[in-house]
Amino acid sequence: MVELPWPFMFPDQNPIKNVWQLLKIKISKKKIKTTRRLRVELAKKWNWLPVQLAKNLVSSIDRRVATLIESGGDFTIY
């Protein structure tokens, strides 16, 4: 296991945030009035997400960390 230097203060680089943002965009056009319906819609959209999206997000971790270190823990494009 390779240990990476990690800035003391850094923005959250968790790729799941990208997925939640995508889901938010996809369901924001719907008129959802109950939490039950929200859960149903989220589950439906979640299941339609391509597997390649997950692979791309996971494979981006090294680049995310490297960019974060280069920026000294400041804002990055991710």
HTML snippet that shows the backbone in 3Dmol.js (N, CA, C, O; Angstrom):
<script src="https://3Dmol.org/build/3Dmol-min.js"></script>
<div id="view" style="width:600px;height:400px;position:relative"></div>
<script>
const pdb = `
ATOM      1  N   MET A   1       0.846  -1.179   0.000  1.00  0.00           N
ATOM      2  CA  MET A   1       0.000   0.000   0.000  1.00  0.00           C
ATOM      3  C   MET A   1       0.890   1.240   0.000  1.00  0.00           C
ATOM      4  O   MET A   1       1.820   1.344   0.799  1.00  0.00           O
ATOM      5  N   VAL A   2       0.606   2.159  -0.880  1.00  0.00           N
ATOM      6  CA  VAL A   2       1.370   3.388  -0.994  1.00  0.00           C
ATOM      7  C   VAL A   2       0.733   4.456  -0.114  1.00  0.00           C
ATOM      8  O   VAL A   2      -0.474   4.693  -0.175  1.00  0.00           O
ATOM      9  N   GLU A   3       1.555   5.089   0.695  1.00  0.00           N
ATOM     10  CA  GLU A   3       1.047   6.175   1.524  1.00  0.00           C
ATOM     11  C   GLU A   3       1.259   7.490   0.802  1.00  0.00           C
ATOM     12  O   GLU A   3       2.365   7.793   0.355  1.00  0.00           O
ATOM     13  N   LEU A   4       0.206   8.261   0.692  1.00  0.00           N
ATOM     14  CA  LEU A   4       0.281   9.540   0.003  1.00  0.00           C
ATOM     15  C   LEU A   4       0.346  10.670   1.018  1.00  0.00           C
ATOM     16  O   LEU A   4      -0.329  10.623   2.046  1.00  0.00           O
ATOM     17  N   PRO A   5       1.160  11.690   0.733  1.00  0.00           N
ATOM     18  CA  PRO A   5       1.127  12.862   1.612  1.00  0.00           C
ATOM     19  C   PRO A   5      -0.253  13.508   1.504  1.00  0.00           C
ATOM     20  O   PRO A   5      -0.820  13.575   0.414  1.00  0.00           O
ATOM     21  N   TRP A   6      -0.783  13.973   2.598  1.00  0.00           N
ATOM     22  CA  TRP A   6      -2.134  14.518   2.598  1.00  0.00           C
ATOM     23  C   TRP A   6      -2.127  15.891   3.255  1.00  0.00           C
ATOM     24  O   TRP A   6      -1.652  16.031   4.383  1.00  0.00           O
ATOM     25  N   PRO A   7      -2.639  16.892   2.578  1.00  0.00           N
ATOM     26  CA  PRO A   7      -2.678  18.231   3.173  1.00  0.00           C
ATOM     27  C   PRO A   7      -3.510  18.237   4.455  1.00  0.00           C
ATOM     28  O   PRO A   7      -4.476  17.486   4.585  1.00  0.00           O
ATOM     29  N   PHE A   8      -3.127  19.081   5.383  1.00  0.00           N
ATOM     30  CA  PHE A   8      -3.847  19.188   6.643  1.00  0.00           C
ATOM     31  C   PHE A   8      -5.281  19.666   6.422  1.00  0.00           C
ATOM     32  O   PHE A   8      -6.222  19.088   6.966  1.00  0.00           O
ATOM     33  N   MET A   9      -5.442  20.701   5.639  1.00  0.00           N
ATOM     34  CA  MET A   9      -6.764  21.229   5.321  1.00  0.00           C
ATOM     35  C   MET A   9      -6.995  20.995   3.830  1.00  0.00           C
ATOM     36  O   MET A   9      -6.152  21.358   3.010  1.00  0.00           O
ATOM     37  N   PHE A  10      -8.103  20.405   3.482  1.00  0.00           N
ATOM     38  CA  PHE A  10      -8.353  20.137   2.077  1.00  0.00           C
ATOM     39  C   PHE A  10      -9.845  20.070   1.799  1.00  0.00           C
ATOM     40  O   PHE A  10     -10.632  19.714   2.676  1.00  0.00           O
ATOM     41  N   PRO A  11     -10.233  20.416   0.570  1.00  0.00           N
ATOM     42  CA  PRO A  11     -11.643  20.282   0.195  1.00  0.00           C
ATOM     43  C   PRO A  11     -12.015  18.797   0.070  1.00  0.00           C
ATOM     44  O   PRO A  11     -11.154  17.961  -0.205  1.00  0.00           O
ATOM     45  N   ASP A  12     -13.248  18.488   0.265  1.00  0.00           N
ATOM     46  CA  ASP A  12     -13.721  17.110   0.155  1.00  0.00           C
ATOM     47  C   ASP A  12     -13.621  16.660  -1.296  1.00  0.00           C
ATOM     48  O   ASP A  12     -14.188  17.296  -2.185  1.00  0.00           O
ATOM     49  N   GLN A  13     -12.915  15.586  -1.535  1.00  0.00           N
ATOM     50  CA  GLN A  13     -12.717  15.064  -2.883  1.00  0.00           C
ATOM     51  C   GLN A  13     -13.454  13.751  -3.115  1.00  0.00           C
ATOM     52  O   GLN A  13     -13.149  13.026  -4.061  1.00  0.00           O
ATOM     53  N   ASN A  14     -14.405  13.447  -2.272  1.00  0.00           N
ATOM     54  CA  ASN A  14     -15.131  12.197  -2.379  1.00  0.00           C
ATOM     55  C   ASN A  14     -15.924  12.159  -3.685  1.00  0.00           C
ATOM     56  O   ASN A  14     -16.779  13.018  -3.902  1.00  0.00           O
ATOM     57  N   PRO A  15     -15.659  11.182  -4.560  1.00  0.00           N
ATOM     58  CA  PRO A  15     -16.339  11.144  -5.858  1.00  0.00           C
ATOM     59  C   PRO A  15     -17.837  10.868  -5.761  1.00  0.00           C
ATOM     60  O   PRO A  15     -18.560  11.104  -6.729  1.00  0.00           O
ATOM     61  N   ILE A  16     -18.323  10.376  -4.624  1.00  0.00           N
ATOM     62  CA  ILE A  16     -19.759  10.122  -4.508  1.00  0.00           C
ATOM     63  C   ILE A  16     -20.546  11.429  -4.624  1.00  0.00           C
ATOM     64  O   ILE A  16     -21.720  11.426  -4.995  1.00  0.00           O
ATOM     65  N   LYS A  17     -19.887  12.540  -4.302  1.00  0.00           N
ATOM     66  CA  LYS A  17     -20.564  13.840  -4.441  1.00  0.00           C
ATOM     67  C   LYS A  17     -20.961  14.095  -5.895  1.00  0.00           C
ATOM     68  O   LYS A  17     -21.991  14.711  -6.169  1.00  0.00           O
ATOM     69  N   ASN A  18     -20.132  13.613  -6.821  1.00  0.00           N
ATOM     70  CA  ASN A  18     -20.474  13.747  -8.234  1.00  0.00           C
ATOM     71  C   ASN A  18     -21.741  12.973  -8.563  1.00  0.00           C
ATOM     72  O   ASN A  18     -22.588  13.439  -9.326  1.00  0.00           O
ATOM     73  N   VAL A  19     -21.861  11.792  -7.981  1.00  0.00           N
ATOM     74  CA  VAL A  19     -23.039  10.953  -8.233  1.00  0.00           C
ATOM     75  C   VAL A  19     -24.285  11.611  -7.655  1.00  0.00           C
ATOM     76  O   VAL A  19     -25.322  11.662  -8.316  1.00  0.00           O
ATOM     77  N   TRP A  20     -24.191  12.120  -6.416  1.00  0.00           N
ATOM     78  CA  TRP A  20     -25.349  12.768  -5.807  1.00  0.00           C
ATOM     79  C   TRP A  20     -25.765  14.001  -6.602  1.00  0.00           C
ATOM     80  O   TRP A  20     -26.956  14.267  -6.760  1.00  0.00           O
ATOM     81  N   GLN A  21     -24.790  14.753  -7.102  1.00  0.00           N
ATOM     82  CA  GLN A  21     -25.117  15.931  -7.906  1.00  0.00           C
ATOM     83  C   GLN A  21     -25.836  15.526  -9.188  1.00  0.00           C
ATOM     84  O   GLN A  21     -26.804  16.169  -9.595  1.00  0.00           O
ATOM     85  N   LEU A  22     -25.363  14.470  -9.814  1.00  0.00           N
ATOM     86  CA  LEU A  22     -26.003  13.965 -11.030  1.00  0.00           C
ATOM     87  C   LEU A  22     -27.435  13.513 -10.744  1.00  0.00           C
ATOM     88  O   LEU A  22     -28.349  13.814 -11.511  1.00  0.00           O
ATOM     89  N   LEU A  23     -27.625  12.794  -9.645  1.00  0.00           N
ATOM     90  CA  LEU A  23     -28.975  12.359  -9.276  1.00  0.00           C
ATOM     91  C   LEU A  23     -29.873  13.553  -8.983  1.00  0.00           C
ATOM     92  O   LEU A  23     -31.041  13.569  -9.372  1.00  0.00           O
ATOM     93  N   LYS A  24     -29.331  14.539  -8.306  1.00  0.00           N
ATOM     94  CA  LYS A  24     -30.097  15.747  -8.000  1.00  0.00           C
ATOM     95  C   LYS A  24     -30.583  16.418  -9.282  1.00  0.00           C
ATOM     96  O   LYS A  24     -31.736  16.842  -9.369  1.00  0.00           O
ATOM     97  N   ILE A  25     -29.714  16.511 -10.261  1.00  0.00           N
ATOM     98  CA  ILE A  25     -30.080  17.116 -11.543  1.00  0.00           C
ATOM     99  C   ILE A  25     -31.177  16.298 -12.227  1.00  0.00           C
ATOM    100  O   ILE A  25     -32.134  16.855 -12.765  1.00  0.00           O
ATOM    101  N   LYS A  26     -31.029  14.981 -12.200  1.00  0.00           N
ATOM    102  CA  LYS A  26     -31.984  14.111 -12.888  1.00  0.00           C
ATOM    103  C   LYS A  26     -33.377  14.143 -12.268  1.00  0.00           C
ATOM    104  O   LYS A  26     -34.369  14.029 -12.988  1.00  0.00           O
ATOM    105  N   ILE A  27     -33.473  14.296 -10.947  1.00  0.00           N
ATOM    106  CA  ILE A  27     -34.811  14.272 -10.334  1.00  0.00           C
ATOM    107  C   ILE A  27     -35.364  15.667 -10.047  1.00  0.00           C
ATOM    108  O   ILE A  27     -36.520  15.804  -9.644  1.00  0.00           O
ATOM    109  N   SER A  28     -34.559  16.687 -10.249  1.00  0.00           N
ATOM    110  CA  SER A  28     -35.020  18.044  -9.919  1.00  0.00           C
ATOM    111  C   SER A  28     -36.185  18.508 -10.798  1.00  0.00           C
ATOM    112  O   SER A  28     -36.919  19.420 -10.418  1.00  0.00           O
ATOM    113  N   LYS A  29     -36.357  17.897 -11.947  1.00  0.00           N
ATOM    114  CA  LYS A  29     -37.436  18.293 -12.859  1.00  0.00           C
ATOM    115  C   LYS A  29     -38.776  17.662 -12.483  1.00  0.00           C
ATOM    116  O   LYS A  29     -39.823  18.035 -13.011  1.00  0.00           O
ATOM    117  N   LYS A  30     -38.723  16.702 -11.564  1.00  0.00           N
ATOM    118  CA  LYS A  30     -39.952  16.012 -11.170  1.00  0.00           C
ATOM    119  C   LYS A  30     -40.616  16.733 -10.003  1.00  0.00           C
ATOM    120  O   LYS A  30     -39.943  17.360  -9.184  1.00  0.00           O
ATOM    121  N   LYS A  31     -41.907  16.641  -9.937  1.00  0.00           N
ATOM    122  CA  LYS A  31     -42.670  17.237  -8.842  1.00  0.00           C
ATOM    123  C   LYS A  31     -42.865  16.166  -7.758  1.00  0.00           C
ATOM    124  O   LYS A  31     -43.883  15.475  -7.728  1.00  0.00           O
ATOM    125  N   ILE A  32     -41.886  16.046  -6.888  1.00  0.00           N
ATOM    126  CA  ILE A  32     -41.924  15.022  -5.845  1.00  0.00           C
ATOM    127  C   ILE A  32     -42.429  15.653  -4.557  1.00  0.00           C
ATOM    128  O   ILE A  32     -41.907  16.669  -4.097  1.00  0.00           O
ATOM    129  N   LYS A  33     -43.460  15.031  -3.980  1.00  0.00           N
ATOM    130  CA  LYS A  33     -44.093  15.622  -2.801  1.00  0.00           C
ATOM    131  C   LYS A  33     -43.915  14.805  -1.531  1.00  0.00           C
ATOM    132  O   LYS A  33     -44.180  15.311  -0.441  1.00  0.00           O
ATOM    133  N   THR A  34     -43.475  13.558  -1.637  1.00  0.00           N
ATOM    134  CA  THR A  34     -43.323  12.728  -0.442  1.00  0.00           C
ATOM    135  C   THR A  34     -41.921  12.124  -0.406  1.00  0.00           C
ATOM    136  O   THR A  34     -41.271  11.973  -1.440  1.00  0.00           O
ATOM    137  N   THR A  35     -41.470  11.784   0.792  1.00  0.00           N
ATOM    138  CA  THR A  35     -40.157  11.146   0.913  1.00  0.00           C
ATOM    139  C   THR A  35     -40.171   9.748   0.289  1.00  0.00           C
ATOM    140  O   THR A  35     -39.163   9.288  -0.247  1.00  0.00           O
ATOM    141  N   ARG A  36     -41.302   9.094   0.364  1.00  0.00           N
ATOM    142  CA  ARG A  36     -41.409   7.768  -0.257  1.00  0.00           C
ATOM    143  C   ARG A  36     -41.182   7.869  -1.760  1.00  0.00           C
ATOM    144  O   ARG A  36     -40.440   7.076  -2.339  1.00  0.00           O
ATOM    145  N   ARG A  37     -41.822   8.843  -2.382  1.00  0.00           N
ATOM    146  CA  ARG A  37     -41.669   9.025  -3.831  1.00  0.00           C
ATOM    147  C   ARG A  37     -40.234   9.441  -4.169  1.00  0.00           C
ATOM    148  O   ARG A  37     -39.686   9.024  -5.190  1.00  0.00           O
ATOM    149  N   LEU A  38     -39.640  10.253  -3.319  1.00  0.00           N
ATOM    150  CA  LEU A  38     -38.251  10.660  -3.525  1.00  0.00           C
ATOM    151  C   LEU A  38     -37.334   9.439  -3.504  1.00  0.00           C
ATOM    152  O   LEU A  38     -36.452   9.300  -4.352  1.00  0.00           O
ATOM    153  N   ARG A  39     -37.548   8.566  -2.541  1.00  0.00           N
ATOM    154  CA  ARG A  39     -36.740   7.344  -2.461  1.00  0.00           C
ATOM    155  C   ARG A  39     -36.913   6.474  -3.695  1.00  0.00           C
ATOM    156  O   ARG A  39     -35.946   5.918  -4.216  1.00  0.00           O
ATOM    157  N   VAL A  40     -38.150   6.361  -4.157  1.00  0.00           N
ATOM    158  CA  VAL A  40     -38.430   5.552  -5.353  1.00  0.00           C
ATOM    159  C   VAL A  40     -37.700   6.140  -6.558  1.00  0.00           C
ATOM    160  O   VAL A  40     -37.054   5.413  -7.312  1.00  0.00           O
ATOM    161  N   GLU A  41     -37.801   7.441  -6.736  1.00  0.00           N
ATOM    162  CA  GLU A  41     -37.157   8.097  -7.879  1.00  0.00           C
ATOM    163  C   GLU A  41     -35.639   8.001  -7.795  1.00  0.00           C
ATOM    164  O   GLU A  41     -34.975   7.746  -8.799  1.00  0.00           O
ATOM    165  N   LEU A  42     -35.088   8.204  -6.599  1.00  0.00           N
ATOM    166  CA  LEU A  42     -33.635   8.091  -6.435  1.00  0.00           C
ATOM    167  C   LEU A  42     -33.158   6.674  -6.760  1.00  0.00           C
ATOM    168  O   LEU A  42     -32.153   6.492  -7.447  1.00  0.00           O
ATOM    169  N   ALA A  43     -33.880   5.681  -6.264  1.00  0.00           N
ATOM    170  CA  ALA A  43     -33.500   4.290  -6.528  1.00  0.00           C
ATOM    171  C   ALA A  43     -33.560   3.981  -8.018  1.00  0.00           C
ATOM    172  O   ALA A  43     -32.687   3.306  -8.563  1.00  0.00           O
ATOM    173  N   LYS A  44     -34.600   4.483  -8.661  1.00  0.00           N
ATOM    174  CA  LYS A  44     -34.758   4.251 -10.095  1.00  0.00           C
ATOM    175  C   LYS A  44     -33.595   4.873 -10.876  1.00  0.00           C
ATOM    176  O   LYS A  44     -32.993   4.224 -11.731  1.00  0.00           O
ATOM    177  N   LYS A  45     -33.293   6.126 -10.574  1.00  0.00           N
ATOM    178  CA  LYS A  45     -32.200   6.817 -11.267  1.00  0.00           C
ATOM    179  C   LYS A  45     -30.852   6.201 -10.923  1.00  0.00           C
ATOM    180  O   LYS A  45     -29.984   6.087 -11.789  1.00  0.00           O
ATOM    181  N   TRP A  46     -30.668   5.803  -9.669  1.00  0.00           N
ATOM    182  CA  TRP A  46     -29.419   5.167  -9.243  1.00  0.00           C
ATOM    183  C   TRP A  46     -29.164   3.902 -10.059  1.00  0.00           C
ATOM    184  O   TRP A  46     -28.049   3.661 -10.523  1.00  0.00           O
ATOM    185  N   ASN A  47     -30.215   3.098 -10.227  1.00  0.00           N
ATOM    186  CA  ASN A  47     -30.072   1.843 -10.971  1.00  0.00           C
ATOM    187  C   ASN A  47     -29.822   2.059 -12.457  1.00  0.00           C
ATOM    188  O   ASN A  47     -29.341   1.154 -13.138  1.00  0.00           O
ATOM    189  N   TRP A  48     -30.138   3.230 -12.964  1.00  0.00           N
ATOM    190  CA  TRP A  48     -29.916   3.530 -14.378  1.00  0.00           C
ATOM    191  C   TRP A  48     -28.533   4.118 -14.637  1.00  0.00           C
ATOM    192  O   TRP A  48     -28.127   4.269 -15.789  1.00  0.00           O
ATOM    193  N   LEU A  49     -27.810   4.450 -13.569  1.00  0.00           N
ATOM    194  CA  LEU A  49     -26.469   5.009 -13.763  1.00  0.00           C
ATOM    195  C   LEU A  49     -25.570   3.957 -14.402  1.00  0.00           C
ATOM    196  O   LEU A  49     -25.599   2.791 -14.008  1.00  0.00           O
ATOM    197  N   PRO A  50     -24.774   4.363 -15.385  1.00  0.00           N
ATOM    198  CA  PRO A  50     -23.906   3.388 -16.051  1.00  0.00           C
ATOM    199  C   PRO A  50     -22.763   2.936 -15.138  1.00  0.00           C
ATOM    200  O   PRO A  50     -22.227   3.724 -14.358  1.00  0.00           O
ATOM    201  N   VAL A  51     -22.404   1.672 -15.246  1.00  0.00           N
ATOM    202  CA  VAL A  51     -21.299   1.117 -14.473  1.00  0.00           C
ATOM    203  C   VAL A  51     -20.010   1.875 -14.800  1.00  0.00           C
ATOM    204  O   VAL A  51     -19.155   2.062 -13.935  1.00  0.00           O
ATOM    205  N   GLN A  52     -19.883   2.301 -16.039  1.00  0.00           N
ATOM    206  CA  GLN A  52     -18.676   3.026 -16.452  1.00  0.00           C
ATOM    207  C   GLN A  52     -18.492   4.316 -15.648  1.00  0.00           C
ATOM    208  O   GLN A  52     -17.358   4.735 -15.415  1.00  0.00           O
ATOM    209  N   LEU A  53     -19.574   4.944 -15.227  1.00  0.00           N
ATOM    210  CA  LEU A  53     -19.484   6.143 -14.391  1.00  0.00           C
ATOM    211  C   LEU A  53     -18.748   5.813 -13.096  1.00  0.00           C
ATOM    212  O   LEU A  53     -17.843   6.544 -12.694  1.00  0.00           O
ATOM    213  N   ALA A  54     -19.127   4.727 -12.448  1.00  0.00           N
ATOM    214  CA  ALA A  54     -18.468   4.309 -11.208  1.00  0.00           C
ATOM    215  C   ALA A  54     -16.992   4.011 -11.462  1.00  0.00           C
ATOM    216  O   ALA A  54     -16.131   4.408 -10.677  1.00  0.00           O
ATOM    217  N   LYS A  55     -16.704   3.317 -12.549  1.00  0.00           N
ATOM    218  CA  LYS A  55     -15.306   3.001 -12.882  1.00  0.00           C
ATOM    219  C   LYS A  55     -14.498   4.269 -13.106  1.00  0.00           C
ATOM    220  O   LYS A  55     -13.363   4.378 -12.640  1.00  0.00           O
ATOM    221  N   ASN A  56     -15.078   5.225 -13.815  1.00  0.00           N
ATOM    222  CA  ASN A  56     -14.375   6.485 -14.083  1.00  0.00           C
ATOM    223  C   ASN A  56     -14.114   7.260 -12.793  1.00  0.00           C
ATOM    224  O   ASN A  56     -13.031   7.817 -12.609  1.00  0.00           O
ATOM    225  N   LEU A  57     -15.097   7.295 -11.908  1.00  0.00           N
ATOM    226  CA  LEU A  57     -14.927   8.019 -10.651  1.00  0.00           C
ATOM    227  C   LEU A  57     -13.860   7.368  -9.775  1.00  0.00           C
ATOM    228  O   LEU A  57     -13.036   8.058  -9.174  1.00  0.00           O
ATOM    229  N   VAL A  58     -13.880   6.047  -9.708  1.00  0.00           N
ATOM    230  CA  VAL A  58     -12.873   5.342  -8.910  1.00  0.00           C
ATOM    231  C   VAL A  58     -11.479   5.549  -9.508  1.00  0.00           C
ATOM    232  O   VAL A  58     -10.515   5.782  -8.779  1.00  0.00           O
ATOM    233  N   SER A  59     -11.380   5.465 -10.818  1.00  0.00           N
ATOM    234  CA  SER A  59     -10.059   5.627 -11.447  1.00  0.00           C
ATOM    235  C   SER A  59      -9.553   7.059 -11.355  1.00  0.00           C
ATOM    236  O   SER A  59      -8.370   7.302 -11.591  1.00  0.00           O
ATOM    237  N   SER A  60     -10.412   8.008 -11.021  1.00  0.00           N
ATOM    238  CA  SER A  60      -9.984   9.405 -10.925  1.00  0.00           C
ATOM    239  C   SER A  60      -9.381   9.746  -9.559  1.00  0.00           C
ATOM    240  O   SER A  60      -8.877  10.853  -9.371  1.00  0.00           O
ATOM    241  N   ILE A  61      -9.427   8.819  -8.614  1.00  0.00           N
ATOM    242  CA  ILE A  61      -8.957   9.116  -7.252  1.00  0.00           C
ATOM    243  C   ILE A  61      -7.491   9.544  -7.252  1.00  0.00           C
ATOM    244  O   ILE A  61      -7.142  10.540  -6.618  1.00  0.00           O
ATOM    245  N   ASP A  62      -6.635   8.812  -7.950  1.00  0.00           N
ATOM    246  CA  ASP A  62      -5.214   9.178  -7.975  1.00  0.00           C
ATOM    247  C   ASP A  62      -5.010  10.597  -8.503  1.00  0.00           C
ATOM    248  O   ASP A  62      -4.233  11.369  -7.942  1.00  0.00           O
ATOM    249  N   ARG A  63      -5.711  10.932  -9.581  1.00  0.00           N
ATOM    250  CA  ARG A  63      -5.597  12.290 -10.149  1.00  0.00           C
ATOM    251  C   ARG A  63      -6.141  13.331  -9.180  1.00  0.00           C
ATOM    252  O   ARG A  63      -5.569  14.412  -9.038  1.00  0.00           O
ATOM    253  N   ARG A  64      -7.238  13.008  -8.516  1.00  0.00           N
ATOM    254  CA  ARG A  64      -7.830  13.934  -7.547  1.00  0.00           C
ATOM    255  C   ARG A  64      -6.840  14.252  -6.430  1.00  0.00           C
ATOM    256  O   ARG A  64      -6.622  15.413  -6.083  1.00  0.00           O
ATOM    257  N   VAL A  65      -6.252  13.205  -5.882  1.00  0.00           N
ATOM    258  CA  VAL A  65      -5.308  13.388  -4.772  1.00  0.00           C
ATOM    259  C   VAL A  65      -4.069  14.145  -5.245  1.00  0.00           C
ATOM    260  O   VAL A  65      -3.607  15.061  -4.564  1.00  0.00           O
ATOM    261  N   ALA A  66      -3.529  13.771  -6.401  1.00  0.00           N
ATOM    262  CA  ALA A  66      -2.340  14.448  -6.925  1.00  0.00           C
ATOM    263  C   ALA A  66      -2.621  15.928  -7.165  1.00  0.00           C
ATOM    264  O   ALA A  66      -1.797  16.775  -6.819  1.00  0.00           O
ATOM    265  N   THR A  67      -3.765  16.250  -7.749  1.00  0.00           N
ATOM    266  CA  THR A  67      -4.138  17.638  -8.012  1.00  0.00           C
ATOM    267  C   THR A  67      -4.318  18.399  -6.709  1.00  0.00           C
ATOM    268  O   THR A  67      -3.929  19.561  -6.601  1.00  0.00           O
ATOM    269  N   LEU A  68      -4.897  17.750  -5.741  1.00  0.00           N
ATOM    270  CA  LEU A  68      -5.105  18.369  -4.435  1.00  0.00           C
ATOM    271  C   LEU A  68      -3.771  18.680  -3.757  1.00  0.00           C
ATOM    272  O   LEU A  68      -3.596  19.755  -3.184  1.00  0.00           O
ATOM    273  N   ILE A  69      -2.842  17.743  -3.825  1.00  0.00           N
ATOM    274  CA  ILE A  69      -1.521  17.962  -3.236  1.00  0.00           C
ATOM    275  C   ILE A  69      -0.795  19.087  -3.957  1.00  0.00           C
ATOM    276  O   ILE A  69      -0.189  19.948  -3.319  1.00  0.00           O
ATOM    277  N   GLU A  70      -0.853  19.082  -5.288  1.00  0.00           N
ATOM    278  CA  GLU A  70      -0.204  20.143  -6.075  1.00  0.00           C
ATOM    279  C   GLU A  70      -0.762  21.518  -5.747  1.00  0.00           C
ATOM    280  O   GLU A  70      -0.036  22.512  -5.761  1.00  0.00           O
ATOM    281  N   SER A  71      -2.042  21.568  -5.453  1.00  0.00           N
ATOM    282  CA  SER A  71      -2.670  22.866  -5.149  1.00  0.00           C
ATOM    283  C   SER A  71      -2.463  23.279  -3.693  1.00  0.00           C
ATOM    284  O   SER A  71      -2.912  24.346  -3.275  1.00  0.00           O
ATOM    285  N   GLY A  72      -1.786  22.438  -2.929  1.00  0.00           N
ATOM    286  CA  GLY A  72      -1.564  22.742  -1.528  1.00  0.00           C
ATOM    287  C   GLY A  72      -2.836  22.684  -0.696  1.00  0.00           C
ATOM    288  O   GLY A  72      -2.942  23.347   0.336  1.00  0.00           O
ATOM    289  N   GLY A  73      -3.790  21.897  -1.144  1.00  0.00           N
ATOM    290  CA  GLY A  73      -5.045  21.761  -0.428  1.00  0.00           C
ATOM    291  C   GLY A  73      -6.086  22.797  -0.797  1.00  0.00           C
ATOM    292  O   GLY A  73      -7.151  22.872  -0.185  1.00  0.00           O
ATOM    293  N   ASP A  74      -5.769  23.595  -1.803  1.00  0.00           N
ATOM    294  CA  ASP A  74      -6.685  24.629  -2.250  1.00  0.00           C
ATOM    295  C   ASP A  74      -7.694  24.039  -3.238  1.00  0.00           C
ATOM    296  O   ASP A  74      -7.673  22.835  -3.497  1.00  0.00           O
ATOM    297  N   PHE A  75      -8.555  24.856  -3.775  1.00  0.00           N
ATOM    298  CA  PHE A  75      -9.591  24.468  -4.724  1.00  0.00           C
ATOM    299  C   PHE A  75      -8.999  23.709  -5.907  1.00  0.00           C
ATOM    300  O   PHE A  75      -7.932  24.066  -6.407  1.00  0.00           O
ATOM    301  N   THR A  76      -9.689  22.666  -6.353  1.00  0.00           N
ATOM    302  CA  THR A  76      -9.299  21.919  -7.557  1.00  0.00           C
ATOM    303  C   THR A  76     -10.501  21.832  -8.487  1.00  0.00           C
ATOM    304  O   THR A  76     -11.608  22.232  -8.129  1.00  0.00           O
ATOM    305  N   ILE A  77     -10.269  21.304  -9.684  1.00  0.00           N
ATOM    306  CA  ILE A  77     -11.361  21.182 -10.659  1.00  0.00           C
ATOM    307  C   ILE A  77     -12.302  20.037 -10.329  1.00  0.00           C
ATOM    308  O   ILE A  77     -13.371  19.937 -10.932  1.00  0.00           O
ATOM    309  N   TYR A  78     -11.942  19.174  -9.397  1.00  0.00           N
ATOM    310  CA  TYR A  78     -12.761  17.999  -9.092  1.00  0.00           C
ATOM    311  C   TYR A  78     -13.842  18.300  -8.097  1.00  0.00           C
ATOM    312  O   TYR A  78     -14.616  17.412  -7.738  1.00  0.00           O
TER     313      TYR A  78
END
`;
const viewer = $3Dmol.createViewer("view");
viewer.addModel(pdb, "pdb");
viewer.setStyle({}, {cartoon: {color: "spectrum"}});
viewer.zoomTo();
viewer.render();
</script>
